[in-house]
Amino acid sequence: MNLSDANRSHGVGELKASSKVVCVVSGGLDSVCTAAYLRKVKKCSLYFLSYIYGQRAKNEVLAAKRFARILKVKDHHTIDIGFMKQLYSNSNTLTNPRQRLPGGFDYSIVVPIRNVVFISIASAWALSLNATVVAYGAHLGDNHYPDCRPKFIRSVTSVLNLAEEDGIQLGMRQKITVWAPVLQGMSKTQLLKIGYSILGDEVFETWSCYSNGTKIKGNYLHCGWCESCINRKAAIRKAGLEDLTMYAKNE
């Protein structure tokens, strides 16, 4: 899927051009490419929201700040909800460094209703801004995650608007739509191709690793072996791009 294909995409999940959008951006490949698509293809006004929730990968927040500048977003807030790490306890490997990160999908990497928390906060900001869209980077390959599936997106959209139905009816709020690339049938590779066509080699400055990487000669390298690094490598290979990401392990 190239830029022209994305522009011609119609049907379920179609996004109106020139919308005011609050985009949840971790700093990873998927969220940054989603933001690039919204900014450059759909000509949306973007407001970035990133989270510190006790994750190992603190470098992703730095990447989000970098791309907020590159994409010239209207505003960018990084929200510290680090208290969630204590609440999550031993429930997942992304916030508990004592657990080993798996090299393939395992339910231990699913942070309980993480996207519900993220989208709810983003929606509160969107409703305050009179933005009409809250976006995040879920794509077809995220089907392992319940809060990345189309039925979840439709349901959470309904619930959020129900929570503000009086304000919407009074005209004090605008109805919002939760949107993600999965609604337009985009795969990770398709999303990457669109992102690369806009950002070029800058796209390799995103941070996908579930860990904070390995510091070598002053630079942080992706670990190269966690599930997210492996998915990143596969998407870049399928896109036919030379992978300029620095990995501690390249096998």
C-alpha positions in Angstrom: 0.0 0.0 0.0 1.5 3.3 -1.1 0.4 6.9 -0.5 -2.0 6.9 -3.5 -3.6 3.6 -2.3 -4.0 5.0 1.2 -5.6 8.1 -0.1 -8.1 6.0 -2.2 -8.9 3.7 0.7 -12.7 3.7 1.4 -15.1 1.7 3.6 -14.9 0.6 7.2 -12.5 2.7 9.2 -12.1 5.5 6.6 -10.8 8.6 8.1 -11.9 12.1 7.1 -9.1 14.4 5.9 -8.2 17.5 7.9 -9.4 16.2 11.2 -8.1 17.4 14.6 -6.5 14.2 16.0 -5.1 13.2 19.4 -2.6 10.5 18.4 -1.1 8.1 21.0 2.5 7.8 20.1 4.9 5.5 21.9 7.9 6.3 19.7 7.8 2.9 18.0 7.5 2.0 14.4 3.8 1.5 14.2 2.7 4.6 16.1 5.1 6.9 14.3 4.2 5.6 10.9 0.5 6.1 11.9 1.2 9.6 12.9 3.1 10.3 9.6 0.1 8.9 7.6 -2.3 11.1 9.5 -0.2 14.2 9.2 1.0 14.0 5.6 -1.7 11.9 3.8 -4.8 12.9 5.7 -3.5 16.4 6.4 -4.7 16.2 10.0 -3.8 18.5 12.8 -1.9 16.3 15.3 -1.7 16.4 19.0 0.7 13.8 20.4 0.2 11.9 23.7 3.0 9.6 25.1 3.1 7.7 28.3 5.5 6.7 31.0 3.8 3.8 32.6 6.7 1.9 34.1 7.9 0.3 30.9 11.4 -0.9 30.5 11.8 0.9 27.1 12.3 4.5 28.2 14.0 5.3 25.0 10.7 5.1 23.1 9.6 8.3 24.8 12.7 10.1 23.5 11.8 8.8 20.0 8.3 10.2 20.4 9.6 13.6 21.2 11.9 13.5 18.2 9.1 12.7 15.8 6.8 15.3 17.4 9.3 17.9 16.2 9.8 16.2 12.7 6.0 16.1 12.1 5.5 19.6 13.5 2.6 18.5 15.8 0.4 21.2 17.4 1.2 20.0 20.9 2.9 17.0 22.6 2.3 15.8 26.2 4.2 13.0 27.9 2.1 11.7 30.8 3.7 10.1 33.7 1.5 7.3 35.0 4.4 5.4 36.4 2.3 4.4 39.4 0.8 1.8 37.1 4.0 -0.3 37.4 3.2 -1.0 41.0 -0.4 -1.9 40.2 0.7 -4.2 37.3 3.0 -6.1 39.7 4.1 -9.4 38.1 1.3 -9.4 35.5 3.5 -8.8 32.5 7.1 -8.7 31.3 7.1 -5.1 29.8 7.0 -3.5 33.3 8.7 -6.2 35.3 12.4 -6.4 34.5 12.8 -9.5 36.6 10.9 -11.5 34.0 12.6 -12.6 30.7 11.3 -11.0 27.5 10.1 -13.7 25.1 11.5 -14.0 21.6 8.0 -14.8 20.2 4.5 -13.9 21.2 3.6 -14.9 24.7 0.7 -13.5 26.7 3.2 -12.4 29.3 3.9 -9.3 27.1 0.3 -8.2 27.2 0.0 -5.3 29.6 -3.5 -5.5 31.1 -5.9 -3.2 29.2 -3.1 -0.8 28.4 -4.8 0.7 25.4 -8.0 1.2 27.4 -6.0 3.4 29.8 -4.1 5.2 27.0 -7.2 5.8 24.9 -9.3 7.0 27.9 -6.8 9.6 28.8 -6.3 10.6 25.2 -10.1 10.9 24.8 -10.3 13.2 27.8 -7.9 15.5 26.0 -9.6 15.1 22.7 -13.0 16.1 24.2 -11.4 19.1 25.8 -9.8 20.2 22.5 -12.9 19.5 20.5 -10.8 17.0 18.5 -12.9 14.4 16.6 -10.4 11.5 16.5 -8.2 9.6 18.9 -5.7 7.4 17.0 -3.2 4.7 17.8 -1.1 2.3 15.8 -2.9 -1.0 15.9 -2.6 -2.9 12.6 -3.5 -6.4 11.3 -0.5 -8.1 12.9 -1.7 -7.0 16.3 -4.5 -9.6 16.4 -2.9 -11.3 19.5 -3.9 -8.2 21.5 -7.6 -7.9 22.4 -7.4 -4.1 22.7 -6.1 -3.8 19.1 -9.0 -5.6 17.4 -11.7 -3.8 15.4 -14.5 -4.9 17.7 -12.6 -3.4 20.6 -12.1 -0.1 18.7 -15.8 0.1 17.8 -16.9 -0.8 21.4 -14.6 1.7 23.1 -15.7 4.4 20.7 -19.3 3.8 21.8 -18.5 3.7 25.5 -16.4 7.0 25.4 -19.2 8.9 23.6 -21.8 7.4 25.9 -19.7 8.8 28.8 -20.0 12.3 27.4 -23.4 12.0 25.7 -25.0 15.0 27.6 -22.1 17.3 26.6 -22.3 16.1 23.0 -26.1 16.6 22.9 -25.6 20.1 24.4 -23.1 20.9 21.7 -20.3 21.5 24.3 -18.4 18.5 23.1 -17.8 16.8 19.8 -18.4 13.2 19.2 -15.1 11.3 18.9 -14.0 8.4 16.8 -11.2 6.0 17.9 -9.2 5.1 14.8 -6.3 2.7 14.0 -4.7 1.4 10.7 -6.3 -2.0 11.4 -9.7 -0.5 10.5 -8.4 0.1 6.9 -6.9 -3.4 6.7 -3.3 -2.2 7.0 -0.5 -4.6 7.9 2.7 -3.6 9.8 4.6 -3.8 6.5 2.1 -1.7 4.6 2.1 0.9 7.4 5.9 0.9 7.3 5.9 1.5 3.6 3.7 4.5 4.0 5.8 5.8 6.9 9.0 5.3 4.9 7.6 7.1 1.9 7.1 10.2 4.2 10.0 10.0 6.6 12.7 8.2 4.6 15.6 6.9 6.7 14.3 8.8 9.7 11.9 5.9 10.3 14.8 3.8 11.6 15.1 6.2 14.5 11.9 4.9 16.0 12.3 2.6 19.1 10.6 -0.8 19.0 12.6 -2.8 21.5 10.8 -4.0 24.6 13.9 -3.4 26.7 15.8 -0.1 26.9 18.4 -1.7 24.6 22.1 -2.2 25.0 24.4 0.9 25.4 27.5 0.5 23.2 30.0 3.4 22.7 27.4 5.9 23.8 24.6 4.6 21.6 21.6 2.6 22.6 21.1 -0.5 20.4 17.9 -2.5 20.0 18.4 -5.9 21.6 17.5 -7.7 18.4 16.0 -10.8 19.9 12.8 -9.7 21.7 9.5 -10.3 20.0 9.1 -6.6 19.0 12.6 -6.5 17.5 12.0 -9.6 15.5 8.7 -8.2 14.2 10.4 -5.0 13.3 13.1 -6.9 11.3 10.5 -8.9 9.5 8.4 -5.9 8.5 11.4 -4.0 7.2 12.6 -7.1 5.2 9.1 -7.6 3.8 9.0 -3.9 2.8 12.2 -4.5 0.8 14.1 -1.9 2.8 17.6 -1.9 4.0 17.4 -2.1 7.8 19.5 0.8 9.3 18.4 -0.1 12.8 21.4 -0.8 15.1 20.9 -4.1 16.9 23.0 -5.7 19.7 22.1 -9.1 18.1 21.5 -9.4 14.4 20.7 -13.0 13.9 
